[in-house]
């Protein structure tokens, strides 16, 4: 990632050190209803993170743990009824 306005560059590598998980995966295999569509909300609870962060030509090494989550599906948070036309 690069933020040109603030002159910040981030170069991270993320390695999963835990299995991914879907919310309600034991009941619905992770699929949850939303209006007339559905979505899946998944996460990886633990990542190993390494890389660098640079701000104004000063680079710092980064090491630690992280977390990743994401929502997938055919829905719209802002206008849920919009999926009816699709």
C-alpha positions as MATLAB code, in Angstrom:
seq = 'XXXXXXXXXXXXXXXXXXXXXXXXXXXXXXXXXXXXXXXXXXXXXXXXXXXXXXXXXXXXXXXXXXXXXXXXXXXXXXXXXXXXXX';
ca = [
       0.000    0.000    0.000;
       1.139    3.537   -0.646;
      -0.309    6.788    0.680;
       1.177    9.428   -1.597;
      -0.388   12.364    0.292;
       1.287   11.387    3.592;
       4.340    9.707    1.998;
       3.761    6.350    3.712;
       4.508    2.977    2.119;
       3.558   -0.363    3.683;
       4.840   -3.706    2.407;
       3.530   -6.542    4.589;
       3.447  -10.288    4.075;
       0.667  -12.078    5.959;
       0.855  -15.821    6.647;
      -2.104  -17.621    8.219;
      -1.100  -19.505   11.375;
      -4.693  -20.470   12.231;
      -7.468  -21.986   10.150;
     -10.030  -19.631    8.581;
     -13.502  -19.611   10.072;
     -16.959  -18.632    8.760;
     -19.480  -17.141   11.167;
     -22.157  -19.826   11.821;
     -20.215  -22.375    9.744;
     -21.472  -25.276   11.892;
     -25.129  -24.396   11.243;
     -25.269  -22.996    7.679;
     -21.737  -23.597    6.346;
     -21.292  -19.856    6.795;
     -24.115  -18.640    4.517;
     -26.376  -16.062    6.208;
     -29.555  -14.545    4.682;
     -29.720  -10.838    3.826;
     -32.886   -9.536    2.176;
     -33.300  -11.892   -0.823;
     -29.586  -12.632   -1.035;
     -26.991  -14.074    1.278;
     -23.552  -13.320    2.597;
     -20.613  -15.021    4.285;
     -18.590  -13.352    6.993;
     -15.227  -14.990    7.425;
     -12.044  -14.356    9.298;
      -8.580  -15.732    9.935;
      -8.031  -15.223   13.651;
      -4.244  -15.212   13.630;
      -1.700  -14.162   11.013;
       2.059  -13.848   11.165;
       2.961  -10.435    9.757;
       6.391   -9.363    8.512;
       7.547   -6.539    6.313;
       8.399   -2.867    6.295;
       6.741    0.491    6.758;
       8.340    3.622    5.296;
       7.435    7.207    6.145;
       9.304   10.103    4.550;
      12.277    7.893    3.566;
      12.620    6.338    7.037;
      12.030    2.566    6.906;
      11.043    0.476    9.913;
      10.963   -3.326   10.038;
       7.605   -4.769   11.162;
       7.017   -8.169   12.797;
       4.004   -9.358   14.755;
       0.595  -10.978   14.669;
      -2.539   -9.809   12.931;
      -6.144  -10.589   12.101;
      -8.032  -10.662    8.787;
     -11.768  -10.505    8.154;
     -13.940  -10.014    5.095;
     -17.600  -10.183    4.037;
     -18.546  -11.874    0.744;
     -21.953  -12.024   -0.906;
     -24.691  -10.469   -3.030;
     -25.939   -7.669   -0.790;
     -25.526   -3.942   -0.241;
     -25.065   -2.569    3.295;
     -26.108    0.968    2.279;
     -29.187    0.080    0.181;
     -30.209   -3.522    0.973;
     -33.300   -3.445   -1.239;
     -31.131   -2.696   -4.315;
     -30.351   -6.421   -4.572;
     -34.026   -7.038   -5.420;
     -33.495   -5.622   -8.927;
     -30.464   -7.835   -9.497;
];
